[in-house]
C-alpha cells in the first residue's frame, strides 16, 4: 500500500489510468491490448518505475506497489471470461464437442504433463515435484489466448475451435489436478517416514471430492430452478421502466455468486462461473446478459493482465538470464511440439495443429495456482519452482507474439474446415434472418420463414412474449434490438436480412437506424404505421417499409374484386402494380437509399 495521503484506492486509480492511456496508445499502433496491459504491469509495478521512487518521490503516485490489492479483481476477470464462454456454449454444444474437449483436450493435458515431468526429472527434480511442475505447466492461458484470438478474428476458425476445446478441457482439469497434488503430498509424506504405505493417509484427500461433487450438483440444480425466474422478474421491471441497471446487477450477482459458491465447494471460481454461463445459455436472456457484463469482463481481464506484468521479477531475470530464458524456450518448444503431435493424432490438419500449438505452447494463469499449491504442500522445491514460475510468467508475454507468428506463417487456405463448426460457433455465427418483435406479426413471419427452410433468430423486449415463443420452440431471445452491441451479438454482421415487426413507430425507427449504421448492405424490411411513417423509414435506410393502412386497403380491394368475380390473376397483377406505385411514391418523398431490395419472399411474409 502507498504511504499516507494516498488512500486505499491509489493502486486502483493507477490501473484505471493505465487502461485509459497505455492501452489506447498500443491500440493506435495496432499492437494487442493484452500486450498493452502486460507492459503497463511491468512499467508501473515494483520492479518498474516504482524502484526509482526514492529518487523521485512523485513516481509513487503513478505506480502500483501492492499487487495483492488487484489480485481478487483479476480472479474475477478470469471468472467473467469463463462465464461468457459458458454463455456461448450451452449444454447441447458442450455435448456436441465432447470428442475434442474430452478427447483432444484431455489427451493434451496428460501428454504434456508427462512429457514436462520427464524433462524436470532429467534436470534433477524428484518424481513428485516433477509431476506437480508438469501438471501446472501443461495448462495454457484461457484469459490471454481467447482475447488475443478474438482480436484477430480467429475464434471461429478451425484452429480457434480446436484451441477453445483444449482450453475448456484444461479449465475443467484444474480441480482434479489440485486434488492430485494433495494426494501426491500424502504419498510423499507416507513414504518419507520410511514406513509401509498406509492407504488411510489418502482418505482426507479423496474426501475432498465429495464436497466438490455435491457443490457442483447443487450449483446446477439451483441454477436451473432460480436463474430463469430471477431474470424474468428483472426483465418485467425493466420493461416497466423501473431501472435497467437491475439487469446488470443480476448478471453480476450470478457471476460472482456462482464463483464464490464453487470456491466454497473446493472448486475454482472460474469453473463456477462457467457452469452459470452454461445454465444461462439455455435461457432467453443469454444475449442481454452477455451485453450487460461485457464492459466488466474487459476491465477485470485488464486487471489480470496488469497483475501478470507486476509479478514479473526483473531482478531475478537479470541475475540469471540464460537459465530463465532457456527454460522459457525449452518449455515452449517441448509443449508446442507435443500439442502439435496430439492434434495430428486427432486428425487435425497440419495448419490447424500448428496454429493451435503456437497459441497453447506458453504457460497459463492456473500454473501459478497449481505450483503454489505444491509449495504449500511442501512437495515442490522452492528455489527451482520460483525459477519455473518466472519462466511461466515470461511465456505468457509471448502469446500475442505467437498469434502474430501464426498469422504470418500459417495463412489458412479457403477450404472446408476439419472440425464440426456447429459445435463451436454461436447462434450469431449463422447466416440467418433477424426478426425484431415476436408478437402476432413477428410470429407469422417466423412461421413462414421456417416453412420455406429459412433459419431465423428473433428478439423481443417483452419477457412474456419471449417465454411464450420459446415454449413453442422458436429461436427467440430477450433484448432491446435498438442496441447496436446486441445486434452484433445476434449476428447482424452475417445476417441475410432484418425484419422489424414491432407496432411502436419510434422503436422501429431506432432499430432501423441502428441496423443501417452497422450494415449498409443489409436488406431491412420494416413495419410502418402509415404512409408518413413509411416515408420516414425509407429516409432512415429501410429497404422496404410496409405501411399497415396501405396494406389493409389493398387487401380489402383484393377480396372485393375476387368476390365480384374478377379473375384472380388480374386482381393480383393490379394489386402488385399498385403496391409498387405506393413504394415508389414513399421512396421519392425522402432521400433515396442505396440499400438492396429485399427478397420477394420476405416482403410477402411480412405483408401476410
KOLFI-941044 format. One record per residue (C-alpha): residue number from 1; x, y, z. Coordinates in steps of 0.2 Angstrom, whole numbers, plus 5000, padded with zeros to 4 digits. Layout:
(NUM; (X; Y; Z))
...
//
This chain:
(1; (5000; 5000; 5000))
(2; (5006; 5018; 4997))
(3; (5011; 5029; 5010))
(4; (5000; 5041; 5019))
(5; (4989; 5053; 5010))
(6; (4987; 5040; 4996))
(7; (4971; 5032; 5002))
(8; (4967; 5014; 4999))
(9; (4962; 5016; 4981))
(10; (4978; 5024; 4974))
(11; (4984; 5007; 4965))
(12; (4966; 5005; 4958))
(13; (4967; 5023; 4951))
(14; (4984; 5020; 4943))
(15; (4977; 5004; 4935))
(16; (4962; 5014; 4928))
(17; (4974; 5027; 4921))
(18; (4984; 5014; 4913))
(19; (4968; 5007; 4905))
(20; (4964; 5024; 4898))
(21; (4981; 5029; 4892))
(22; (4993; 5015; 4889))
(23; (4981; 5003; 4881))
(24; (4974; 5015; 4869))
(25; (4992; 5020; 4864))
(26; (4996; 5002; 4860))
(27; (4979; 5000; 4850))
(28; (4984; 5016; 4840))
(29; (4999; 5007; 4834))
(30; (4989; 4991; 4831))
(31; (4998; 4982; 4845))
(32; (4987; 4969; 4855))
(33; (4978; 4977; 4870))
(34; (4984; 4962; 4880))
(35; (5002; 4967; 4877))
(36; (4997; 4984; 4882))
(37; (4990; 4978; 4899))
(38; (5005; 4967; 4902))
(39; (5018; 4981; 4898))
(40; (5008; 4993; 4909))
(41; (5010; 4980; 4924))
(42; (5029; 4979; 4921))
(43; (5031; 4998; 4919))
(44; (5020; 5003; 4934))
(45; (5025; 4988; 4946))
(46; (5038; 4987; 4960))
(47; (5051; 4982; 4948))
(48; (5047; 4996; 4935))
(49; (5046; 5014; 4939))
(50; (5042; 5011; 4957))
(51; (5061; 5007; 4960))
(52; (5065; 5025; 4957))
(53; (5053; 5032; 4969))
(54; (5067; 5035; 4982))
(55; (5075; 5047; 4969))
(56; (5059; 5054; 4963))
(57; (5045; 5053; 4976))
(58; (5032; 5059; 4964))
(59; (5033; 5042; 4955))
(60; (5025; 5034; 4970))
(61; (5009; 5042; 4964))
(62; (5009; 5034; 4947))
(63; (5015; 5016; 4951))
(64; (5007; 5001; 4959))
(65; (5016; 4995; 4975))
(66; (5004; 4982; 4981))
(67; (4999; 4969; 4968))
(68; (4988; 4960; 4981))
(69; (4976; 4974; 4980))
(70; (4972; 4969; 4962))
(71; (4973; 4950; 4964))
(72; (4955; 4947; 4969))
(73; (4949; 4958; 4955))
(74; (4960; 4949; 4942))
(75; (4952; 4932; 4948))
(76; (4935; 4940; 4944))
(77; (4941; 4944; 4927))
(78; (4945; 4926; 4923))
(79; (4928; 4921; 4930))
(80; (4919; 4933; 4919))
(81; (4929; 4926; 4904))
(82; (4924; 4909; 4908))
(83; (4906; 4914; 4911))
(84; (4905; 4922; 4893))
(85; (4912; 4906; 4886))
(86; (4898; 4896; 4895))
(87; (4885; 4908; 4888))
(88; (4892; 4904; 4870))
(89; (4892; 4885; 4873))
(90; (4876; 4878; 4881))
(91; (4874; 4860; 4886))
(92; (4870; 4855; 4869))
(93; (4885; 4862; 4861))
(94; (4896; 4855; 4875))
(95; (4889; 4838; 4871))
(96; (4892; 4840; 4853))
(97; (4910; 4845; 4856))
(98; (4914; 4831; 4868))
(99; (4925; 4822; 4856))
(100; (4938; 4837; 4856))
(101; (4936; 4843; 4874))
(102; (4937; 4825; 4882))
(103; (4947; 4818; 4868))
(104; (4960; 4831; 4861))
(105; (4959; 4842; 4877))
(106; (4962; 4828; 4890))
(107; (4975; 4819; 4879))
(108; (4984; 4836; 4878))
(109; (4984; 4839; 4897))
(110; (4990; 4821; 4900))
(111; (5004; 4820; 4887))
(112; (5011; 4837; 4891))
(113; (5011; 4834; 4910))
(114; (5020; 4818; 4907))
(115; (5032; 4825; 4895))
(116; (5036; 4840; 4905))
(117; (5038; 4830; 4921))
(118; (5050; 4818; 4912))
(119; (5061; 4833; 4907))
(120; (5061; 4840; 4925))
(121; (5066; 4823; 4932))
(122; (5081; 4824; 4920))
(123; (5085; 4841; 4927))
(124; (5087; 4833; 4944))
(125; (5069; 4835; 4952))
(126; (5062; 4821; 4962))
(127; (5047; 4812; 4955))
(128; (5033; 4820; 4965))
(129; (5040; 4838; 4962))
(130; (5042; 4835; 4944))
(131; (5024; 4828; 4942))
(132; (5017; 4844; 4951))
(133; (5028; 4855; 4939))
(134; (5022; 4845; 4924))
(135; (5004; 4846; 4928))
(136; (5005; 4865; 4931))
(137; (5014; 4869; 4915))
(138; (5003; 4858; 4905))
(139; (4990; 4871; 4906))
(140; (4988; 4886; 4895))
(141; (4981; 4904; 4897))
(142; (4962; 4905; 4894))
(143; (4962; 4923; 4900))
(144; (4976; 4928; 4887))
(145; (4973; 4916; 4872))
(146; (4955; 4919; 4870))
(147; (4955; 4938; 4869))
(148; (4970; 4938; 4858))
(149; (4962; 4926; 4846))
(150; (4946; 4936; 4846))
(151; (4956; 4952; 4842))
(152; (4962; 4943; 4826))
(153; (4945; 4936; 4822))
(154; (4951; 4918; 4824))
(155; (4939; 4911; 4837))
(156; (4928; 4903; 4824))
(157; (4942; 4896; 4813))
(158; (4946; 4878; 4814))
(159; (4962; 4882; 4824))
(160; (4951; 4893; 4835))
(161; (4939; 4880; 4839))
(162; (4952; 4867; 4842))
(163; (4961; 4879; 4854))
(164; (4945; 4883; 4863))
(165; (4941; 4864; 4865))
(166; (4958; 4861; 4873))
(167; (4957; 4877; 4884))
(168; (4940; 4871; 4890))
(169; (4947; 4854; 4895))
(170; (4961; 4862; 4904))
(171; (4949; 4873; 4914))
(172; (4939; 4858; 4919))
(173; (4955; 4849; 4924))
(174; (4961; 4862; 4937))
(175; (4951; 4854; 4951))
(176; (4956; 4836; 4948))
(177; (4974; 4842; 4947))
(178; (4973; 4851; 4963))
(179; (4966; 4836; 4971))
(180; (4980; 4825; 4964))
(181; (4993; 4837; 4971))
(182; (4985; 4834; 4988))
(183; (4986; 4815; 4985))
(184; (5004; 4816; 4980))
(185; (5008; 4826; 4996))
(186; (5000; 4812; 5006))
(187; (5010; 4799; 4997))
(188; (5026; 4809; 4999))
(189; (5024; 4811; 5017))
(190; (5019; 4792; 5019))
(191; (5035; 4787; 5010))
(192; (5046; 4800; 5019))
(193; (5044; 4792; 5036))
(194; (5051; 4775; 5030))
(195; (5035; 4765; 5035))
(196; (5025; 4754; 5024))
(197; (5012; 4764; 5014))
(198; (4996; 4767; 5023))
(199; (4981; 4770; 5012))
(200; (4972; 4779; 5026))
(201; (4983; 4794; 5023))
(202; (4974; 4797; 5006))
(203; (4957; 4797; 5014))
(204; (4957; 4816; 5018))
(205; (4962; 4820; 5000))
(206; (4949; 4809; 4992))
(207; (4936; 4815; 5004))
(208; (4938; 4832; 4996))
(209; (4930; 4825; 4980))
(210; (4913; 4823; 4989))
(211; (4910; 4842; 4994))
(212; (4916; 4847; 4976))
(213; (4904; 4835; 4968))
(214; (4890; 4839; 4979))
(215; (4893; 4858; 4977))
(216; (4894; 4856; 4958))
(217; (4877; 4846; 4958))
(218; (4869; 4859; 4969))
(219; (4875; 4873; 4958))
(220; (4867; 4865; 4943))
(221; (4851; 4861; 4951))
(222; (4849; 4878; 4959))
(223; (4854; 4887; 4943))
(224; (4840; 4878; 4933))
(225; (4827; 4882; 4947))
(226; (4832; 4900; 4950))
(227; (4840; 4909; 4935))
(228; (4826; 4910; 4923))
(229; (4813; 4916; 4936))
(230; (4825; 4929; 4943))
(231; (4829; 4936; 4926))
(232; (4811; 4936; 4920))
(233; (4807; 4946; 4936))
(234; (4821; 4958; 4932))
(235; (4815; 4959; 4914))
(236; (4797; 4964; 4919))
(237; (4804; 4978; 4930))
(238; (4815; 4984; 4916))
(239; (4800; 4984; 4903))
(240; (4790; 4995; 4915))
(241; (4805; 5007; 4915))
(242; (4810; 5003; 4933))
(243; (4829; 5004; 4931))
(244; (4839; 4994; 4918))
(245; (4853; 4994; 4930))
(246; (4844; 4979; 4939))
(247; (4849; 4968; 4924))
(248; (4867; 4972; 4926))
(249; (4866; 4969; 4945))
(250; (4858; 4952; 4942))
(251; (4871; 4947; 4929))
(252; (4885; 4952; 4941))
(253; (4876; 4943; 4955))
(254; (4876; 4927; 4945))
(255; (4894; 4928; 4940))
(256; (4901; 4932; 4957))
(257; (4888; 4921; 4967))
(258; (4892; 4906; 4956))
(259; (4911; 4909; 4958))
(260; (4910; 4910; 4977))
(261; (4899; 4895; 4978))
(262; (4911; 4885; 4968))
(263; (4926; 4891; 4979))
(264; (4916; 4886; 4995))
(265; (4914; 4868; 4987))
(266; (4933; 4867; 4984))
(267; (4932; 4871; 4965))
(268; (4939; 4886; 4956))
(269; (4929; 4902; 4954))
(270; (4931; 4901; 4935))
(271; (4923; 4884; 4935))
(272; (4908; 4890; 4945))
(273; (4906; 4905; 4933))
(274; (4907; 4893; 4918))
(275; (4893; 4882; 4925))
(276; (4882; 4898; 4927))
(277; (4886; 4903; 4909))
(278; (4881; 4886; 4903))
(279; (4864; 4887; 4913))
(280; (4860; 4904; 4907))
(281; (4864; 4899; 4889))
(282; (4848; 4889; 4889))
(283; (4838; 4904; 4893))
(284; (4831; 4918; 4883))
(285; (4842; 4931; 4892))
(286; (4859; 4925; 4886))
(287; (4862; 4939; 4874))
(288; (4856; 4953; 4885))
(289; (4867; 4945; 4900))
(290; (4882; 4944; 4888))
(291; (4879; 4963; 4883))
(292; (4877; 4968; 4902))
(293; (4893; 4960; 4908))
(294; (4905; 4963; 4893))
(295; (4912; 4980; 4900))
(296; (4916; 4972; 4916))
(297; (4924; 4957; 4908))
(298; (4936; 4968; 4898))
(299; (4941; 4979; 4913))
(300; (4943; 4965; 4925))
(301; (4953; 4955; 4912))
(302; (4964; 4970; 4911))
(303; (4967; 4969; 4930))
(304; (4973; 4951; 4927))
(305; (4985; 4956; 4914))
(306; (4992; 4970; 4924))
(307; (4994; 4958; 4938))
(308; (5004; 4946; 4927))
(309; (5015; 4960; 4922))
(310; (5018; 4966; 4940))
(311; (5023; 4948; 4945))
(312; (5037; 4948; 4933))
(313; (5053; 4949; 4944))
(314; (5065; 4958; 4933))
(315; (5079; 4957; 4946))
(316; (5078; 4938; 4946))
(317; (5078; 4938; 4927))
(318; (5094; 4949; 4927))
(319; (5103; 4938; 4940))
(320; (5102; 4923; 4929))
(321; (5095; 4927; 4911))
(322; (5102; 4912; 4902))
(323; (5094; 4900; 4914))
(324; (5077; 4909; 4914))
(325; (5076; 4912; 4896))
(326; (5082; 4895; 4892))
(327; (5069; 4887; 4902))
(328; (5056; 4898; 4893))
(329; (5062; 4892; 4877))
(330; (5063; 4873; 4882))
(331; (5046; 4873; 4890))
(332; (5038; 4882; 4875))
(333; (5046; 4871; 4862))
(334; (5043; 4855; 4871))
(335; (5025; 4859; 4875))
(336; (5021; 4866; 4857))
(337; (5029; 4850; 4849))
(338; (5018; 4839; 4860))
(339; (5002; 4848; 4856))
(340; (5006; 4848; 4838))
(341; (5008; 4829; 4839))
(342; (4992; 4826; 4849))
(343; (4982; 4837; 4837))
(344; (4989; 4827; 4822))
(345; (4984; 4811; 4832))
(346; (4966; 4818; 4832))
(347; (4967; 4821; 4814))
(348; (4968; 4840; 4813))
(349; (4977; 4847; 4798))
(350; (4994; 4852; 4799))
(351; (4990; 4871; 4798))
(352; (4976; 4869; 4811))
(353; (4988; 4859; 4823))
(354; (5002; 4871; 4821))
(355; (4992; 4887; 4825))
(356; (4984; 4878; 4840))
(357; (5001; 4873; 4846))
(358; (5008; 4890; 4844))
(359; (4994; 4898; 4854))
(360; (4994; 4884; 4868))
(361; (5013; 4882; 4870))
(362; (5015; 4896; 4883))
(363; (5010; 4893; 4901))
(364; (4994; 4899; 4909))
(365; (4987; 4908; 4924))
(366; (4982; 4891; 4933))
(367; (5001; 4886; 4933))
(368; (5003; 4898; 4947))
(369; (4989; 4891; 4957))
(370; (4995; 4873; 4955))
(371; (5013; 4877; 4958))
(372; (5008; 4887; 4973))
(373; (4998; 4873; 4980))
(374; (5014; 4862; 4978))
(375; (5024; 4874; 4988))
(376; (5011; 4874; 5002))
(377; (5011; 4855; 5002))
(378; (5030; 4855; 5003))
(379; (5032; 4844; 4988))
(380; (5040; 4857; 4976))
(381; (5057; 4864; 4978))
(382; (5055; 4882; 4982))
(383; (5071; 4888; 4973))
(384; (5068; 4879; 4957))
(385; (5049; 4881; 4957))
(386; (5052; 4900; 4959))
(387; (5063; 4900; 4943))
(388; (5049; 4890; 4934))
(389; (5036; 4902; 4939))
(390; (5046; 4916; 4932))
(391; (5049; 4907; 4916))
(392; (5030; 4904; 4915))
(393; (5026; 4922; 4918))
(394; (5038; 4927; 4903))
(395; (5030; 4914; 4892))
(396; (5013; 4922; 4895))
(397; (5020; 4938; 4887))
(398; (5024; 4929; 4871))
(399; (5006; 4924; 4867))
(400; (5002; 4939; 4857))
(401; (5018; 4937; 4848))
(402; (5014; 4918; 4845))
(403; (4997; 4924; 4837))
(404; (5007; 4936; 4826))
(405; (5019; 4922; 4821))
(406; (5004; 4911; 4817))
(407; (4996; 4924; 4806))
(408; (5012; 4927; 4796))
(409; (5017; 4909; 4794))
(410; (5001; 4900; 4793))
(411; (4989; 4909; 4781))
(412; (4974; 4897; 4780))
(413; (4968; 4892; 4763))
(414; (4949; 4894; 4759))
(415; (4943; 4876; 4760))
(416; (4932; 4865; 4771))
(417; (4935; 4866; 4790))
(418; (4942; 4850; 4798))
(419; (4931; 4852; 4814))
(420; (4912; 4852; 4816))
(421; (4908; 4871; 4816))
(422; (4890; 4869; 4824))
(423; (4898; 4863; 4840))
(424; (4908; 4879; 4842))
(425; (4900; 4894; 4833))
(426; (4887; 4904; 4842))
(427; (4870; 4906; 4835))
(428; (4876; 4923; 4830))
(429; (4888; 4915; 4818))
(430; (4875; 4908; 4806))
(431; (4868; 4917; 4791))
(432; (4850; 4919; 4796))
(433; (4836; 4931; 4796))
(434; (4834; 4943; 4811))
(435; (4816; 4946; 4816))
(436; (4814; 4960; 4829))
(437; (4797; 4959; 4838))
(438; (4789; 4942; 4840))
(439; (4771; 4946; 4843))
(440; (4757; 4942; 4831))
(441; (4766; 4948; 4816))
(442; (4783; 4943; 4820))
(443; (4777; 4925; 4824))
(444; (4769; 4924; 4807))
(445; (4784; 4930; 4799))
(446; (4794; 4917; 4808))
(447; (4782; 4903; 4804))
(448; (4783; 4907; 4785))
(449; (4802; 4908; 4785))
(450; (4803; 4891; 4793))
(451; (4790; 4884; 4781))
(452; (4802; 4889; 4767))
(453; (4818; 4882; 4775))
(454; (4824; 4899; 4781))
(455; (4833; 4900; 4798))
(456; (4829; 4915; 4809))
(457; (4833; 4922; 4826))
(458; (4820; 4933; 4835))
(459; (4822; 4947; 4848))
(460; (4808; 4954; 4859))
(461; (4809; 4966; 4874))
(462; (4793; 4958; 4882))
(463; (4798; 4944; 4893))
(464; (4781; 4936; 4892))
(465; (4781; 4936; 4873))
(466; (4799; 4928; 4873))
(467; (4794; 4915; 4885))
(468; (4779; 4910; 4875))
(469; (4789; 4909; 4859))
(470; (4802; 4898; 4867))
(471; (4789; 4887; 4874))
(472; (4783; 4884; 4856))
(473; (4801; 4880; 4851))
(474; (4806; 4897; 4842))
(475; (4823; 4903; 4842))
(476; (4819; 4919; 4851))
(477; (4829; 4929; 4864))
(478; (4825; 4944; 4876))
(479; (4834; 4961; 4872))
(480; (4832; 4978; 4866))
(481; (4836; 4977; 4847))
(482; (4839; 4996; 4846))
(483; (4856; 4992; 4854))
(484; (4870; 4991; 4841))
(485; (4880; 4980; 4853))
(486; (4866; 4967; 4855))
(487; (4863; 4967; 4836))
(488; (4881; 4962; 4834))
(489; (4880; 4949; 4847))
(490; (4865; 4942; 4837))
(491; (4874; 4941; 4821))
(492; (4869; 4956; 4811))
(493; (4887; 4956; 4803))
(494; (4882; 4940; 4794))
(495; (4863; 4941; 4794))
(496; (4854; 4938; 4777))
(497; (4840; 4951; 4781))
(498; (4832; 4960; 4796))
(499; (4813; 4961; 4798))
(500; (4806; 4974; 4810))
(501; (4788; 4969; 4815))
(502; (4785; 4980; 4831))
(503; (4770; 4991; 4832))
(504; (4779; 5005; 4841))
(505; (4784; 5018; 4827))
(506; (4798; 5026; 4837))
(507; (4806; 5010; 4842))
(508; (4805; 5004; 4824))
(509; (4814; 5020; 4819))
(510; (4828; 5016; 4832))
(511; (4831; 4998; 4826))
(512; (4831; 5003; 4808))
(513; (4844; 5017; 4811))
(514; (4855; 5006; 4822))
(515; (4855; 4991; 4809))
(516; (4858; 5003; 4794))
(517; (4873; 5011; 4803))
(518; (4881; 4993; 4806))
(519; (4877; 4985; 4789))
(520; (4875; 4997; 4774))
(521; (4871; 4982; 4763))
(522; (4858; 4973; 4773))
(523; (4840; 4971; 4767))
(524; (4829; 4979; 4780))
(525; (4810; 4976; 4779))
(526; (4801; 4986; 4792))
(527; (4783; 4988; 4798))
(528; (4776; 5005; 4796))
(529; (4761; 5013; 4805))
(530; (4755; 5023; 4790))
(531; (4762; 5031; 4774))
(532; (4771; 5046; 4783))
(533; (4780; 5033; 4794))
(534; (4785; 5023; 4779))
(535; (4792; 5039; 4771))
(536; (4802; 5041; 4787))
(537; (4808; 5023; 4787))
(538; (4815; 5025; 4769))
(539; (4824; 5040; 4775))
(540; (4832; 5030; 4789))
(541; (4838; 5017; 4777))
(542; (4825; 5004; 4776))
(543; (4825; 4993; 4760))
(544; (4806; 4990; 4761))
(545; (4793; 4999; 4773))
(546; (4776; 4990; 4774))
(547; (4763; 5003; 4780))
(548; (4748; 4995; 4789))
(549; (4735; 5006; 4782))
(550; (4740; 5004; 4764))
(551; (4741; 4985; 4765))
(552; (4724; 4984; 4774))
(553; (4717; 4994; 4759))
(554; (4725; 4983; 4746))
(555; (4719; 4968; 4755))
(556; (4701; 4974; 4756))
(557; (4701; 4979; 4737))
(558; (4709; 4961; 4733))
(559; (4695; 4952; 4742))
(560; (4681; 4963; 4735))
(561; (4687; 4961; 4717))
(562; (4688; 4942; 4719))
(563; (4671; 4941; 4727))
(564; (4664; 4951; 4712))
(565; (4671; 4938; 4700))
(566; (4686; 4947; 4693))
(567; (4699; 4934; 4688))
(568; (4712; 4931; 4702))
(569; (4727; 4933; 4690))
(570; (4721; 4951; 4685))
(571; (4717; 4955; 4703))
(572; (4735; 4950; 4709))
(573; (4743; 4959; 4695))
(574; (4733; 4975; 4699))
(575; (4737; 4974; 4717))
(576; (4756; 4971; 4714))
(577; (4756; 4986; 4702))
(578; (4748; 4997; 4715))
(579; (4759; 4992; 4728))
(580; (4774; 4996; 4718))
(581; (4767; 5013; 4714))
(582; (4765; 5016; 4733))
(583; (4783; 5011; 4736))
(584; (4790; 5022; 4723))
(585; (4779; 5037; 4730))
(586; (4786; 5034; 4748))
(587; (4804; 5032; 4742))
(588; (4803; 5048; 4731))
(589; (4796; 5058; 4746))
(590; (4813; 5055; 4755))
(591; (4831; 5054; 4750))
(592; (4834; 5038; 4741))
(593; (4843; 5024; 4750))
(594; (4856; 5013; 4740))
(595; (4852; 4998; 4750))
(596; (4847; 4982; 4740))
(597; (4829; 4977; 4738))
(598; (4823; 4964; 4750))
(599; (4819; 4946; 4743))
(600; (4801; 4945; 4737))
(601; (4798; 4930; 4749))
(602; (4802; 4941; 4764))
(603; (4791; 4955; 4758))
(604; (4777; 4943; 4755))
(605; (4779; 4935; 4773))
(606; (4778; 4952; 4781))
(607; (4763; 4958; 4772))
(608; (4753; 4942; 4776))
//
